[in-house]
């Protein structure tokens, strides 16, 4: 499964890495964001991580 020759699993892994960096930065207050933004990105991280893991299991 690829998009433009790049694996969907790789794309989701990069997205997850960016989301976890953002979560850590807002949680530690390095970046000031409202709690609602932190919560919504946490939900997005959970969904993308679940899809990333599921595709990894199917592909492996």
Order of alpha helices (4+ residues) and beta strands (2+ residues): beta-beta-alpha-alpha
